[in-house]
Amino acid sequence: MSDKRISFTMESECAALLKSICALKGISVSDHCYQLIRQDFQDDVCNNDQIRDLFLRGEYRPGSNAQALKEEVQARANA
């Protein structure tokens, strides 16, 4: 599975602030957004039964972040 590009629109002032914050952190805007979205997704998978069920039905590439999260969620369910 290949990576996919996602774009979104943001007000100029917010985009400038986001770029400045990322520069201070020494990370790219893409990496920063990915981290935020990944954390939100993990929270949803752990706290929302419908999203967890949808996620667990998926097939993910071995070694991927999604596969690691799936194994973690399944291990917690079996504990």
C-alpha positions as CSV (number, residue, x, y, z in Angstrom):
1,M,0.0,0.0,0.0
2,S,1.4,3.4,-0.9
3,D,1.2,6.6,1.0
4,K,-1.6,9.0,0.1
5,R,-1.5,12.7,0.1
6,I,-4.2,14.6,1.9
7,S,-4.7,18.4,1.6
8,F,-6.9,20.8,3.5
9,T,-7.6,24.5,3.5
10,M,-6.7,26.8,6.5
11,E,-6.8,30.5,7.0
12,S,-3.6,32.3,6.2
13,E,-3.0,33.4,9.8
14,C,-3.5,29.9,11.1
15,A,-1.2,28.4,8.5
16,A,1.5,30.9,9.3
17,L,1.3,30.1,13.0
18,L,1.3,26.4,12.3
19,K,4.4,26.7,10.2
20,S,6.1,28.8,12.9
21,I,5.2,26.3,15.7
22,C,6.5,23.4,13.6
23,A,9.8,25.3,12.9
24,L,10.2,25.9,16.6
25,K,9.7,22.1,17.2
26,G,12.0,21.2,14.4
27,I,9.4,19.1,12.6
28,S,7.5,19.4,9.3
29,V,3.9,20.5,9.2
30,S,3.1,17.1,7.7
31,D,4.7,15.3,10.6
32,H,3.0,17.5,13.1
33,C,-0.4,17.0,11.6
34,Y,0.2,13.2,11.2
35,Q,1.1,13.0,14.9
36,L,-2.1,14.9,16.0
37,I,-4.3,12.8,13.7
38,R,-2.7,9.5,14.8
39,Q,-3.3,10.3,18.4
40,D,-6.9,11.3,17.8
41,F,-7.4,8.1,15.8
42,Q,-5.9,6.0,18.6
43,D,-8.2,7.6,21.1
44,D,-11.2,6.9,18.9
45,V,-10.1,3.3,18.4
46,C,-9.7,2.8,22.1
47,N,-12.9,4.7,23.2
48,N,-15.5,4.2,20.5
49,D,-16.9,0.7,20.0
50,Q,-18.1,1.4,16.4
51,I,-14.8,2.8,15.3
52,R,-12.9,0.0,17.0
53,D,-15.0,-2.6,15.3
54,L,-14.5,-0.9,11.9
55,F,-10.7,-0.7,12.5
56,L,-10.4,-4.3,13.7
57,R,-12.1,-5.6,10.5
58,G,-9.4,-4.0,8.4
59,E,-6.3,-5.8,6.9
60,Y,-3.1,-3.8,7.4
61,R,0.4,-4.2,6.1
62,P,2.7,-6.2,8.4
63,G,5.0,-3.8,10.3
64,S,2.8,-0.8,9.7
65,N,1.6,1.5,12.5
66,A,-2.0,0.4,11.8
67,Q,-1.0,-3.3,12.2
68,A,0.9,-2.5,15.5
69,L,-2.2,-0.7,16.8
70,K,-4.5,-3.6,15.8
71,E,-2.3,-6.1,17.7
72,E,-2.2,-3.8,20.7
73,V,-6.0,-3.4,20.8
74,Q,-6.5,-7.1,20.3
75,A,-4.0,-7.9,23.1
76,R,-5.8,-5.5,25.5
77,A,-9.2,-7.2,24.6
78,N,-7.7,-10.6,25.4
79,A,-6.1,-9.6,28.7
